[in-house]
Amino acid sequence: MSHPRLSLENILEASQIIDPMFLHSPQYRAESLEGEVGFELWVKLETLNPIRSFKGRGADYFVQKKLETLKEGLICASAGNFGQGLAYSCRKYGIPLIVYASVNANPLKLERMRFFGAEVRLHGTDFDAAKLEAKRVALLSGQIMVEDGLEPLISEGAGSIAVELLQAGVPFDAVLIPLGNGAVLGGMARWIKAHSPHTRVIGVAASGAPCMEVSWRTGQVTSTPTMQTIADGIGTRIPIPEALEDLQNTIDDIWLITDAEMLQAMKTAHLELGVVLEPSGAVALAGAMKLERKFKSQLEGKKVGVIFCGSNLTPSQMEAWLSI
């Protein structure tokens, strides 16, 4: 087997030096949901920070480690949460940042990226179109572009979630982790399999954006011509080959979740736990709640960890998606 791209030493370092605003997120047993799901459920809440998502971890670790090379500025593409994380850290260190986003991006996320000091440029009808434009502009201008899922430091920063999760001492039988471009799943799986090999690591993706799941199952990098999901944070259609490599030998399965299942999980988290989640933030909980036997039988009676990864909703989305 080839040497892993993601470093355990870096993941551990990230868990110690990332901006404290993003570290030591709450994790607790969600007993009120256990009667419904049929197993011991632990949640880790990555939404109680300035950008309302886990993306600040990888962004801050990357900026700290690459600081001397970034003084002239940085370009990235984002559906909104990674751009916020990068903008937050770039502002702290005085680094100019340009973020490319889709014309259909969440307006709250666009507003928050600008609030944290990023210049936001809109291009294309989805995230991948915006990313292709960002790459084109970076190539022409000579500016540094950082790609979430491709840059190892970002995945290693996200892996710090797993360091904290396992420090609680719970012998997890399974951990459910959101899957978009693969950064958080790759980073967390690397740490979990090294320190708790018996724990099943399950990625949970949107059925309307299955490119990573298809590619992982077939062993062939497979893009999809379109993607159709309300979960903009995990809505990708062009896989990152390096991120797929990170998932080899570290994850056990990938489950696909419908938009309707995400909406049900969002409502359940709101009603039972008092937690607001965006669709991609609730996708792992939706996996835990999935009732089909082939999923449920893998978790019954087990100790299961679930990552809540984002909570950026517009007021209209809250009204439409969280109303009873």
C-alpha positions in Angstrom: 0.0 0.0 0.0 1.3 3.5 -0.8 2.2 5.8 2.0 -0.9 7.7 3.2 -1.2 11.3 1.9 -2.5 12.5 5.3 -0.2 12.7 8.2 -1.2 11.6 11.7 1.4 13.9 13.2 -0.2 16.8 11.4 -3.7 15.9 12.5 -2.5 15.8 16.1 -0.6 19.1 15.7 -3.8 20.7 14.1 -5.8 19.6 17.2 -3.4 21.7 19.3 -2.7 24.8 17.3 -5.9 25.6 15.4 -7.6 28.8 16.5 -9.3 27.9 19.8 -12.6 29.3 18.4 -12.9 26.1 16.4 -11.5 23.5 18.8 -13.2 21.4 21.5 -16.7 21.5 20.1 -19.4 20.0 22.3 -20.0 16.3 22.1 -22.6 14.5 24.1 -25.0 11.5 24.2 -28.3 12.4 22.5 -30.4 10.1 24.6 -33.7 11.6 23.5 -33.1 10.2 20.0 -32.0 6.7 21.0 -35.5 5.2 21.2 -36.1 6.2 17.6 -32.7 5.0 16.2 -32.2 1.9 18.3 -28.6 2.5 19.4 -26.4 4.7 21.7 -26.1 7.9 19.8 -23.3 10.5 20.4 -23.3 13.8 18.5 -20.4 16.2 17.9 -21.6 19.8 17.3 -19.4 21.7 14.9 -21.7 24.7 14.5 -21.0 26.8 17.6 -18.2 28.9 16.3 -17.9 32.2 14.3 -18.6 30.6 10.9 -21.2 28.0 12.1 -19.3 25.0 10.6 -16.3 22.7 10.9 -14.5 24.4 7.9 -12.6 26.8 10.1 -10.4 23.9 11.4 -8.8 23.0 8.0 -8.7 26.6 6.8 -7.0 27.9 9.9 -4.4 25.0 9.9 -3.6 25.6 6.3 -3.2 29.3 6.7 -1.0 28.9 9.8 1.3 26.4 8.0 1.5 28.3 4.7 1.6 31.8 6.1 4.9 32.9 4.6 3.8 32.0 1.1 0.3 33.6 1.2 1.1 37.3 1.9 0.3 38.3 -1.7 -3.2 36.8 -1.5 -5.2 33.6 -2.1 -8.0 32.3 -4.3 -10.5 29.6 -3.5 -13.9 28.3 -4.6 -16.6 27.6 -2.1 -20.3 26.8 -1.6 -19.9 29.1 1.4 -18.7 27.4 4.5 -15.1 26.8 3.5 -14.9 30.3 2.1 -16.1 31.7 5.5 -13.4 29.6 7.3 -10.7 30.8 5.0 -11.9 34.4 5.1 -11.9 34.3 8.9 -8.3 33.1 9.1 -7.0 35.3 6.2 -8.5 38.4 7.9 -6.6 37.5 11.1 -3.3 37.4 9.3 -3.9 40.2 6.8 -4.1 38.0 3.7 -6.2 39.1 0.8 -8.8 36.5 -0.3 -10.9 36.0 -3.4 -13.7 33.5 -3.3 -15.4 32.1 -6.3 -19.0 30.9 -5.7 -22.0 29.9 -7.8 -24.6 32.4 -8.8 -27.0 30.1 -7.0 -25.0 30.0 -3.7 -26.7 30.5 -0.4 -27.0 34.3 0.1 -26.4 34.1 3.8 -23.1 32.3 3.1 -22.1 34.9 0.5 -22.9 37.7 2.9 -20.9 36.1 5.7 -17.8 35.6 3.4 -17.9 39.3 2.6 -18.4 40.1 6.3 -15.1 38.3 7.1 -13.3 40.3 4.4 -13.3 38.2 1.3 -13.9 39.5 -2.2 -16.7 37.2 -3.5 -17.0 36.6 -7.3 -20.0 34.8 -8.6 -19.6 32.4 -11.6 -21.5 29.4 -13.0 -24.6 27.6 -11.8 -23.0 25.3 -9.3 -20.0 24.9 -7.1 -17.9 23.0 -9.6 -18.4 25.6 -12.3 -17.2 28.3 -9.9 -14.2 26.1 -9.0 -13.2 25.7 -12.6 -13.3 29.5 -13.1 -11.3 30.0 -10.0 -8.6 27.6 -11.3 -8.6 29.4 -14.7 -8.1 32.8 -13.1 -5.4 31.6 -10.7 -3.5 30.0 -13.6 -3.7 33.3 -15.6 -2.8 35.6 -12.7 -0.2 33.4 -11.0 -2.0 33.7 -7.7 -2.1 30.8 -5.3 -5.3 28.8 -5.3 -6.2 26.4 -2.5 -8.7 23.6 -3.2 -10.6 22.1 -0.3 -10.3 18.3 -0.5 -7.0 18.5 -2.6 -4.8 20.3 -0.1 -3.7 17.8 2.6 -3.4 20.4 5.4 -7.1 21.2 5.1 -8.1 17.5 5.5 -5.6 17.1 8.3 -7.1 20.2 10.0 -10.6 18.6 9.7 -9.2 15.4 11.1 -8.7 17.2 14.4 -12.4 16.5 15.0 -11.6 12.8 15.3 -8.9 13.5 17.8 -11.4 15.2 20.1 -14.1 12.6 19.4 -12.0 9.7 20.5 -10.5 11.5 23.5 -13.9 11.1 25.2 -13.1 7.5 25.7 -16.3 6.1 24.1 -15.5 2.8 22.3 -17.4 3.8 19.1 -18.6 0.9 17.0 -19.3 3.3 14.1 -18.9 7.0 13.2 -21.0 8.6 10.5 -19.3 11.5 8.7 -20.6 13.8 6.0 -19.1 13.4 2.5 -18.9 16.1 0.0 -15.4 16.6 -1.5 -13.9 14.2 1.0 -11.9 16.6 3.3 -13.5 15.9 6.6 -14.2 12.2 5.9 -10.6 11.6 4.7 -9.0 13.4 7.7 -11.2 11.9 10.3 -11.0 8.4 8.9 -7.2 8.5 8.8 -7.1 9.3 12.5 -9.9 6.9 13.5 -8.6 3.8 11.7 -5.1 4.4 13.2 -6.4 4.8 16.8 -9.6 2.8 16.8 -9.3 0.2 14.0 -12.5 -1.7 15.0 -14.6 1.4 14.5 -16.6 1.4 11.2 -16.2 4.7 9.4 -19.2 5.5 7.2 -19.4 8.4 4.8 -22.8 9.9 4.3 -23.5 11.7 1.0 -26.4 13.2 -0.9 -28.1 10.9 -3.3 -28.5 13.8 -5.7 -24.7 14.3 -5.7 -23.3 10.8 -5.8 -20.0 11.3 -7.7 -17.7 10.4 -4.7 -19.8 7.3 -3.8 -19.9 6.0 -7.4 -16.1 6.7 -7.8 -15.3 5.0 -4.5 -17.3 1.9 -5.2 -16.1 1.5 -8.8 -12.5 2.5 -8.3 -12.9 4.9 -11.2 -13.1 8.7 -10.9 -16.6 9.4 -12.1 -18.1 12.8 -12.6 -21.8 13.4 -13.0 -23.2 15.9 -15.6 -25.4 17.6 -13.0 -26.2 17.4 -9.3 -29.6 17.9 -7.7 -29.7 18.4 -3.9 -30.6 21.1 -1.4 -27.4 20.2 0.5 -25.2 22.8 -1.1 -22.3 22.1 1.3 -21.9 18.5 -0.1 -23.2 19.1 -3.6 -20.3 18.1 -5.8 -20.3 16.5 -9.3 -16.5 16.3 -10.0 -14.5 14.1 -7.6 -11.0 15.0 -6.5 -8.9 11.9 -7.2 -6.5 12.6 -4.3 -9.4 12.8 -1.9 -10.7 9.5 -3.2 -7.2 8.0 -2.5 -7.5 9.2 1.1 -10.6 7.1 1.5 -9.0 3.9 0.3 -8.5 1.5 3.2 -9.8 4.0 5.8 -13.6 4.0 5.3 -16.0 1.0 5.4 -19.0 2.2 3.4 -20.8 5.2 1.9 -24.5 5.7 2.3 -26.6 8.0 0.1 -29.3 10.1 1.7 -32.2 11.9 0.0 -33.2 15.5 0.5 -36.4 14.4 2.2 -34.3 12.3 4.7 -32.1 15.3 5.4 -35.1 17.6 6.0 -36.5 15.0 8.5 -33.2 14.9 10.3 -33.0 18.7 10.5 -36.5 18.8 12.0 -35.6 16.1 14.5 -32.4 17.8 15.6 -34.3 21.1 16.0 -37.2 19.5 18.0 -35.3 17.0 20.1 -31.9 18.7 20.6 -32.6 22.4 20.0 -30.0 22.4 17.3 -30.3 24.2 13.9 -28.6 22.4 11.0 -28.4 23.0 7.3 -29.0 20.0 5.1 -25.3 19.0 4.7 -25.0 19.5 8.5 -27.7 17.0 9.1 -26.8 14.4 6.5 -24.9 12.2 9.0 -27.9 12.2 11.4 -30.1 11.3 8.5 -27.9 8.3 7.9 -28.3 7.3 11.6 -32.1 7.7 11.3 -32.4 5.7 8.0 -34.9 2.9 8.6 -34.1 0.5 5.8 -33.0 -2.8 7.2 -29.7 -2.8 5.4 -28.6 0.3 7.1 -30.3 -0.1 10.5 -29.0 -3.6 11.1 -25.4 -2.3 11.0 -26.0 0.0 13.9 -28.6 -1.6 16.2 -27.4 -1.9 19.8 -24.1 -0.1 18.9 -22.3 3.0 20.1 -22.5 5.4 17.2 -20.9 8.9 16.7 -22.5 11.5 14.3 -21.0 14.7 13.2 -23.2 17.9 12.9 -21.1 19.9 10.5 -22.9 23.2 9.6 -25.8 25.4 10.4 -25.9 28.3 7.9 -29.5 28.7 6.9 -31.3 31.8 5.5 -34.4 33.0 7.3 -36.5 31.7 4.4 -34.9 28.3 4.6 -35.5 28.1 8.3 -39.2 28.9 7.8 -39.5 26.4 4.9 -37.5 23.6 6.3 -37.8 23.7 10.1 -41.5 24.6 10.5 -43.7 21.8 11.9 
